[in-house]
């Protein structure tokens, strides 16, 4: 219900704002809202050639393309017969129709391919008995966190693989494992239209996004010629870890989890010790060593998981024969289920991305983010922090949008500035909450997400606040 109302608010407010702009002359044309493409110039006016200043007309006549960019007003003039089209600024996001098309070709089809492959791998883990063994070993810990999940249940293995993939920065693998976990938890859900406690706990822990190796962030920083691209690695880990603990405590208190469980405490201490140990090792490397380690660590582990799955399946080939199938046929069956899952979530993703497209292109997001940034500035928050806040505010809506703001912050203020580094920490320590809600709950057709959305947004806020303090502490 909350997500549905929020979706309606975004759609309706964006439409009202942009239509009002048309009547107040803030907008000249609304075509860009429907058919425009990201970074396309925005048409702001059209005038007769006689109404254009002579100096600009002279420049247009000199140009073979009949176009001229004014260095003073940053406007682009394009002659079209007896009129001149005037453009200024660029489009923040693809238009509604372009978004609808791209959500299929650039997002859903690649996602379906990932889902097909990793669902095939998952099927091998299931049929070979690997998930059953993994679930039995991890049951004591997961029963403490998810009391409603029986010991040895398949969902434990799926959640473990999802958390591990997120932990290692393997986004392409995390989503298929996470969807499989939600589908498995749905089998235990007594009310199929309402999110269960276990599903909410899983979603909130997933959204906290505990990441060990922020590979993509390091890559973007290296592309912007940062002095040490990996210098945000530790702040990212600390921020995402605090976000994960906050998510666990917030949901745990509401679900009356037993925090005094010895198994739970030992596991948490072990995880913290492992993170500290790895950080100490990485910190002992020189710059080239850090770049080599961070760029290859996640890929090696992903290949190791695939290799282990295939070898374990081959070792237990008799189990496949008992089920009257083969290893390859089992992979194909799993891949087909992944394709079905991808098709089923497409309408949910499309609806969310369409709303975000209107929200950004209408200019309403920039207005709201400007108000918030100015508010923080007047409260005494330094300008370097307010300059990076658009990344934090857009992150729950759009990963690509916030990534664009992050890259822009590094290009504008420098990758080694506080704004550039803080933008990177924001990007890696929060989740695209609305997209995740749409995908994961859409895959199992859950209509009532209960307090999942509000908790995930609260965790996002905690990550933002933590990121600011951590960045100020380190840089």
C-alpha positions as CSV (number, residue, x, y, z in Angstrom):
1,X,0.0,0.0,0.0
2,X,2.8,2.4,0.9
3,X,4.7,1.7,-2.2
4,X,1.6,2.1,-4.4
5,X,0.7,5.5,-2.8
6,X,4.3,6.7,-3.2
7,X,4.3,5.6,-6.8
8,X,1.1,7.5,-7.5
9,X,2.5,10.6,-5.7
10,X,5.6,10.6,-7.9
11,X,3.6,10.2,-11.1
12,X,0.9,12.8,-10.3
13,X,3.2,15.4,-8.8
14,X,5.7,15.2,-11.7
15,X,2.9,15.6,-14.3
16,X,1.4,18.6,-12.4
17,X,4.8,20.2,-12.0
18,X,5.8,19.9,-15.7
19,X,2.4,21.0,-17.0
20,X,2.5,24.0,-14.7
21,X,5.9,24.8,-16.1
22,X,4.4,24.8,-19.6
23,X,1.8,27.4,-18.7
24,X,4.3,29.6,-16.8
25,X,6.8,29.5,-19.7
26,X,9.3,27.5,-17.6
27,X,9.0,24.7,-20.2
28,X,8.6,25.3,-24.0
29,X,7.9,21.8,-25.0
30,X,7.0,18.6,-23.2
31,X,8.1,16.2,-26.0
32,X,11.4,15.5,-24.2
33,X,9.3,14.1,-21.3
34,X,8.0,11.4,-23.6
35,X,10.5,10.9,-26.4
36,X,13.8,12.5,-25.3
37,X,17.0,10.6,-24.5
38,X,19.3,11.1,-21.6
39,X,21.9,13.9,-22.1
40,X,20.0,15.3,-25.2
41,X,19.8,19.1,-25.3
42,X,16.5,20.5,-24.1
43,X,14.5,22.9,-26.4
44,X,13.7,26.1,-24.4
45,X,12.5,28.4,-27.2
46,X,11.9,28.9,-30.9
47,X,12.2,32.3,-32.5
48,X,12.0,33.8,-36.0
49,X,15.4,34.5,-37.6
50,X,14.7,38.2,-37.6
51,X,14.3,38.2,-33.8
52,X,17.8,36.7,-33.2
53,X,20.6,39.1,-32.4
54,X,22.7,39.9,-35.5
55,X,25.9,38.6,-34.0
56,X,24.4,35.1,-33.5
57,X,22.8,35.2,-37.0
58,X,26.3,35.9,-38.4
59,X,27.7,32.9,-36.6
60,X,24.9,30.7,-37.9
61,X,25.6,31.8,-41.4
62,X,29.2,30.8,-41.0
63,X,28.4,27.3,-39.8
64,X,27.8,24.6,-42.4
65,X,25.5,22.9,-39.9
66,X,23.6,26.2,-39.2
67,X,24.2,25.8,-35.5
68,X,26.1,27.9,-32.9
69,X,26.8,27.5,-29.2
70,X,27.0,30.7,-27.2
71,X,30.0,30.7,-24.8
72,X,28.2,33.3,-22.7
73,X,24.7,31.9,-22.3
74,X,25.6,28.3,-22.9
75,X,22.6,28.2,-25.3
76,X,22.7,26.3,-28.6
77,X,21.1,27.9,-31.6
78,X,20.0,25.8,-34.6
79,X,18.6,27.4,-37.7
80,X,15.5,25.7,-39.2
81,X,14.3,27.4,-42.4
82,X,13.0,30.8,-41.1
83,X,13.1,30.0,-37.4
84,X,15.8,29.3,-34.9
85,X,15.6,26.5,-32.3
86,X,17.2,27.4,-29.0
87,X,18.4,24.7,-26.6
88,X,19.9,24.9,-23.1
89,X,20.8,22.2,-20.6
90,X,20.6,18.5,-21.1
91,X,18.0,15.9,-20.2
92,X,18.5,14.2,-16.9
93,X,17.0,10.9,-17.9
94,X,15.4,9.1,-20.8
95,X,11.8,10.1,-21.6
96,X,8.8,8.0,-20.6
97,X,8.6,6.1,-23.9
98,X,12.4,5.7,-24.3
99,X,12.5,4.4,-20.7
100,X,9.8,1.9,-21.5
101,X,11.9,0.6,-24.4
102,X,15.2,0.7,-22.6
103,X,13.8,-1.0,-19.5
104,X,13.2,-4.0,-21.7
105,X,16.3,-4.0,-23.9
106,X,18.9,-2.6,-21.6
107,X,17.7,-3.9,-18.2
108,X,15.3,-6.8,-18.3
109,X,16.9,-8.7,-21.2
110,X,20.3,-8.6,-19.6
111,X,18.7,-9.4,-16.2
112,X,16.9,-12.4,-17.7
113,X,20.2,-13.6,-19.1
114,X,21.8,-13.3,-15.6
115,X,18.8,-15.0,-14.0
116,X,18.9,-17.8,-16.6
117,X,22.6,-18.6,-16.0
118,X,22.7,-18.3,-12.3
119,X,19.3,-20.1,-11.8
120,X,20.9,-22.9,-13.8
121,X,23.9,-23.0,-11.5
122,X,21.5,-22.8,-8.5
123,X,19.6,-25.9,-9.9
124,X,22.9,-27.8,-10.0
125,X,23.5,-26.9,-6.3
126,X,20.0,-28.1,-5.4
127,X,20.0,-31.4,-7.4
128,X,23.6,-32.2,-6.2
129,X,22.6,-31.8,-2.6
130,X,25.0,-28.9,-2.0
131,X,22.3,-26.5,-0.8
132,X,21.0,-29.1,1.6
133,X,24.4,-29.5,3.2
134,X,25.0,-25.7,3.3
135,X,21.5,-25.1,4.9
136,X,22.2,-27.7,7.7
137,X,25.6,-26.1,8.5
138,X,24.2,-22.6,8.7
139,X,20.8,-23.4,10.3
140,X,21.9,-22.5,13.9
141,X,22.7,-18.9,12.9
142,X,19.8,-18.4,10.5
143,X,17.3,-19.8,12.9
144,X,18.4,-17.1,15.4
145,X,17.8,-14.4,12.8
146,X,14.8,-16.0,11.0
147,X,12.9,-17.8,13.7
148,X,10.0,-18.7,11.4
149,X,12.3,-20.5,9.0
150,X,12.7,-24.3,9.8
151,X,16.2,-25.7,10.3
152,X,17.7,-27.0,7.0
153,X,15.2,-25.1,4.8
154,X,16.3,-24.4,1.2
155,X,15.9,-20.6,1.7
156,X,18.9,-20.6,4.1
157,X,21.2,-21.6,1.2
158,X,19.7,-19.1,-1.2
159,X,20.0,-16.3,1.4
160,X,23.6,-17.2,2.1
161,X,24.5,-17.1,-1.5
162,X,22.7,-13.8,-1.9
163,X,24.5,-12.2,1.1
164,X,27.8,-13.6,-0.1
165,X,27.4,-12.2,-3.6
166,X,26.5,-8.8,-2.3
167,X,29.4,-9.0,0.2
168,X,31.8,-9.6,-2.7
169,X,30.2,-7.0,-5.0
170,X,28.8,-9.6,-7.4
171,X,25.6,-7.8,-8.3
172,X,24.9,-10.1,-11.4
173,X,24.9,-13.1,-9.1
174,X,23.2,-11.5,-6.1
175,X,19.8,-10.8,-7.8
176,X,19.1,-14.4,-9.0
177,X,20.1,-15.9,-5.6
178,X,17.9,-13.2,-3.8
179,X,14.9,-13.9,-6.0
180,X,15.3,-17.6,-5.4
181,X,15.4,-16.9,-1.6
182,X,12.2,-14.8,-1.8
183,X,10.4,-17.5,-3.7
184,X,11.5,-20.1,-1.2
185,X,10.4,-18.0,1.7
186,X,7.1,-17.5,0.0
187,X,6.5,-21.2,0.4
188,X,6.5,-20.7,4.2
189,X,4.4,-17.6,4.0
190,X,0.9,-18.2,5.4
191,X,-0.6,-15.1,3.7
192,X,0.7,-15.1,0.1
193,X,-0.3,-11.4,-0.5
194,X,1.4,-10.0,2.5
195,X,5.2,-10.0,3.3
196,X,6.2,-12.3,6.0
197,X,8.6,-11.4,8.9
198,X,11.4,-13.5,7.3
199,X,11.0,-11.8,3.9
200,X,11.1,-8.4,5.5
201,X,14.2,-9.3,7.5
202,X,15.9,-10.6,4.4
203,X,15.0,-7.6,2.3
204,X,16.2,-5.1,4.9
205,X,19.5,-6.9,5.4
206,X,19.9,-7.2,1.6
207,X,19.1,-3.5,1.1
208,X,21.8,-2.5,3.7
209,X,24.2,-3.9,1.1
210,X,27.2,-5.0,3.2
211,X,30.1,-4.9,0.6
212,X,33.6,-6.0,1.1
213,X,35.1,-5.1,-2.3
214,X,33.4,-2.1,-4.0
215,X,34.9,-3.1,-7.4
216,X,32.8,-0.8,-9.5
217,X,33.4,2.3,-7.3
218,X,37.1,1.7,-7.4
219,X,36.9,1.4,-11.2
220,X,35.1,4.7,-11.6
221,X,37.6,6.4,-9.3
222,X,40.5,5.0,-11.3
223,X,38.9,6.3,-14.5
224,X,38.8,9.7,-13.0
225,X,42.5,9.5,-12.2
226,X,42.1,9.4,-8.4
227,X,45.5,9.3,-6.5
228,X,44.4,6.2,-4.7
229,X,41.2,4.7,-6.3
230,X,40.9,2.2,-3.4
231,X,41.1,4.8,-0.6
232,X,37.2,4.7,-0.2
233,X,37.2,1.0,0.3
234,X,37.4,1.0,4.1
235,X,34.9,3.9,4.5
236,X,32.5,1.9,2.3
237,X,32.9,-1.2,4.3
238,X,32.4,0.6,7.6
239,X,29.3,2.5,6.4
240,X,27.6,-0.6,4.8
241,X,28.4,-2.7,7.9
242,X,26.8,-0.1,10.3
243,X,23.8,0.0,7.9
244,X,23.5,-3.8,8.1
245,X,23.7,-3.8,11.9
246,X,21.1,-1.0,12.0
247,X,18.8,-3.0,9.7
248,X,19.1,-6.1,11.8
249,X,18.5,-4.2,15.1
250,X,15.5,-2.2,13.7
251,X,13.7,-5.2,12.3
252,X,14.9,-7.5,15.0
253,X,13.4,-5.3,17.8
254,X,10.1,-5.2,15.9
255,X,10.1,-9.0,15.4
256,X,11.4,-9.7,18.9
257,X,14.6,-11.5,17.9
258,X,16.7,-12.9,20.7
259,X,19.9,-10.9,20.5
260,X,21.5,-12.8,23.3
261,X,21.8,-16.0,21.3
262,X,25.4,-17.4,21.6
263,X,25.4,-18.6,18.0
264,X,24.4,-15.1,16.8
265,X,27.0,-13.3,18.8
266,X,29.8,-15.7,17.8
267,X,28.9,-15.4,14.1
268,X,28.8,-11.6,14.2
269,X,32.2,-11.5,16.0
270,X,33.6,-13.9,13.4
271,X,32.4,-11.7,10.6
272,X,33.8,-8.6,12.1
273,X,37.2,-10.3,12.7
274,X,37.3,-11.6,9.1
275,X,36.6,-8.1,7.8
276,X,39.3,-6.5,10.0
277,X,41.8,-9.2,9.0
278,X,41.1,-8.6,5.3
279,X,41.3,-4.9,5.7
280,X,44.7,-5.2,7.4
281,X,46.0,-7.4,4.6
282,X,44.8,-5.0,1.9
283,X,46.2,-2.0,3.8
284,X,49.6,-3.7,3.9
285,X,49.8,-3.7,0.0
286,X,51.2,-1.0,-2.1
287,X,49.0,1.0,-4.6
288,X,49.5,-1.4,-7.5
289,X,49.0,-4.4,-5.2
290,X,45.7,-2.9,-3.9
291,X,44.4,-2.2,-7.4
292,X,45.3,-5.7,-8.5
293,X,43.7,-7.3,-5.5
294,X,40.5,-5.3,-5.6
295,X,40.1,-5.7,-9.4
296,X,40.5,-9.5,-9.3
297,X,39.2,-10.7,-5.9
298,X,35.5,-10.7,-6.8
299,X,36.0,-12.2,-10.2
300,X,38.2,-15.0,-8.9
301,X,35.6,-15.8,-6.2
302,X,32.7,-15.9,-8.7
303,X,34.6,-18.2,-11.0
304,X,35.5,-20.3,-7.9
305,X,31.8,-20.6,-7.0
306,X,30.9,-21.7,-10.5
307,X,33.8,-24.1,-10.7
308,X,33.0,-25.6,-7.3
309,X,29.3,-26.1,-8.3
310,X,30.3,-28.0,-11.5
311,X,32.8,-30.2,-9.7
312,X,30.5,-30.9,-6.8
313,X,27.7,-31.8,-9.3
314,X,30.1,-34.1,-11.2
315,X,31.2,-35.8,-8.0
316,X,27.5,-36.4,-7.1
317,X,26.3,-37.3,-10.6
318,X,24.5,-40.3,-9.2
319,X,21.9,-38.0,-7.7
320,X,21.1,-36.6,-11.1
321,X,20.7,-40.1,-12.4
322,X,18.3,-40.9,-9.5
323,X,16.2,-38.0,-10.6
324,X,16.3,-39.3,-14.2
325,X,18.2,-36.3,-15.5
326,X,21.7,-35.1,-16.3
327,X,23.9,-32.3,-15.1
328,X,23.3,-30.3,-18.3
329,X,19.6,-31.0,-18.4
330,X,19.3,-29.8,-14.8
331,X,21.1,-26.6,-15.7
332,X,18.7,-26.0,-18.6
333,X,15.7,-26.6,-16.3
334,X,17.0,-24.0,-13.8
335,X,17.8,-21.6,-16.6
336,X,14.2,-21.8,-17.9
337,X,12.9,-21.0,-14.4
338,X,15.1,-18.0,-14.4
339,X,13.7,-16.8,-17.6
340,X,10.1,-17.1,-16.3
341,X,11.1,-15.1,-13.2
342,X,12.6,-12.4,-15.3
343,X,9.4,-12.1,-17.4
344,X,7.2,-11.9,-14.4
345,X,9.1,-9.0,-12.8
346,X,9.2,-6.9,-15.9
347,X,5.9,-5.0,-15.3
348,X,7.0,-4.1,-11.8
349,X,10.3,-2.7,-12.9
350,X,8.7,-0.9,-15.9
351,X,6.2,0.9,-13.6
352,X,8.9,2.0,-11.2
353,X,11.3,3.2,-13.8
354,X,8.6,5.1,-15.7
355,X,7.7,7.0,-12.5
356,X,11.4,7.8,-11.9
357,X,11.8,9.0,-15.5
358,X,9.0,11.6,-15.1
359,X,10.2,12.6,-11.6
360,X,13.7,13.4,-12.9
361,X,12.8,15.0,-16.2
362,X,10.1,17.2,-14.8
363,X,12.7,19.0,-12.7
364,X,10.9,18.3,-9.5
365,X,13.7,16.2,-8.2
366,X,16.2,19.0,-8.7
367,X,13.9,21.4,-6.9
368,X,13.5,19.2,-3.9
369,X,17.2,18.2,-3.7
370,X,18.1,21.9,-4.0
371,X,15.8,22.8,-1.1
372,X,17.3,20.0,1.0
373,X,20.9,20.9,0.2
374,X,20.2,24.6,1.0
375,X,18.6,23.6,4.2
376,X,21.6,21.6,5.3
377,X,23.9,24.4,4.2
378,X,22.0,27.0,6.4
379,X,22.2,24.5,9.3
380,X,26.0,24.8,9.1
381,X,26.7,21.7,7.0
382,X,29.8,22.4,4.8
383,X,29.3,23.0,1.1
384,X,31.4,20.0,0.3
385,X,28.9,17.7,1.9
386,X,25.8,19.4,0.4
387,X,27.5,19.1,-3.1
388,X,27.4,15.4,-2.8
389,X,23.9,15.0,-1.3
390,X,22.2,14.6,-4.7
391,X,23.9,11.2,-5.0
392,X,22.4,10.1,-1.6
393,X,18.9,11.4,-2.5
394,X,18.7,9.8,-5.9
395,X,20.3,6.5,-4.9
396,X,17.0,4.9,-3.5
397,X,15.3,5.7,-6.8
398,X,17.9,5.0,-9.5
399,X,21.4,3.4,-9.5
400,X,22.3,4.8,-12.9
401,X,21.0,8.3,-12.0
402,X,23.0,8.5,-8.7
403,X,26.0,7.0,-10.5
404,X,25.8,9.9,-13.0
405,X,25.8,12.4,-10.1
406,X,28.7,10.6,-8.5
407,X,30.8,10.8,-11.7
408,X,29.8,14.5,-12.2
409,X,30.9,15.2,-8.6
410,X,34.3,13.7,-9.2
411,X,34.7,15.5,-12.5
412,X,33.5,18.9,-11.1
413,X,35.2,18.9,-7.7
414,X,37.9,16.3,-8.2
415,X,38.0,12.5,-7.3
416,X,40.2,13.3,-4.3
417,X,38.0,16.0,-2.9
418,X,35.7,15.4,0.0
419,X,32.7,15.8,-2.3
420,X,34.1,13.3,-4.8
421,X,34.9,10.7,-2.1
422,X,31.7,11.2,-0.2
423,X,29.7,10.7,-3.4
424,X,31.4,7.4,-3.9
425,X,30.7,6.2,-0.3
426,X,27.0,7.2,-0.8
427,X,26.9,5.2,-4.0
428,X,28.3,2.0,-2.5
429,X,26.7,2.0,0.9
430,X,23.0,2.3,0.0
431,X,20.6,0.4,-2.2
432,X,18.2,1.3,-5.0
433,X,15.3,0.7,-2.6
434,X,12.3,1.2,-4.8
435,X,13.8,-0.9,-7.6
436,X,14.6,-3.7,-5.2
437,X,11.1,-3.6,-3.6
438,X,9.5,-3.7,-7.1
439,X,11.7,-6.6,-8.3
440,X,11.8,-8.8,-5.2
441,X,8.2,-8.5,-4.1
442,X,7.0,-8.4,-7.7
443,X,8.6,-11.7,-8.4
444,X,6.4,-13.4,-5.7
445,X,3.3,-11.2,-6.3
446,X,3.3,-9.8,-2.8
447,X,1.0,-6.7,-2.6
448,X,1.3,-5.7,1.0
449,X,5.0,-5.0,1.9
450,X,4.1,-4.0,5.5
451,X,6.9,-2.0,7.1
452,X,9.6,-3.2,4.6
453,X,9.8,0.1,2.6
454,X,9.8,2.4,5.6
455,X,12.6,0.4,7.3
456,X,14.7,0.2,4.1
457,X,14.4,4.0,3.6
458,X,15.4,4.5,7.3
459,X,18.4,2.3,6.8
460,X,19.3,4.3,3.7
461,X,19.1,7.5,5.9
462,X,21.3,5.9,8.5
463,X,23.9,5.0,5.8
464,X,23.9,8.5,4.6
465,X,24.5,10.0,8.0
466,X,27.1,7.4,8.8
467,X,28.9,8.0,5.4
468,X,29.2,11.7,6.2
469,X,30.8,11.1,9.6
470,X,33.1,8.4,8.3
471,X,34.2,10.6,5.3
472,X,35.0,13.5,7.7
473,X,36.9,11.1,9.9
474,X,39.0,9.6,7.1
475,X,39.4,12.6,4.8
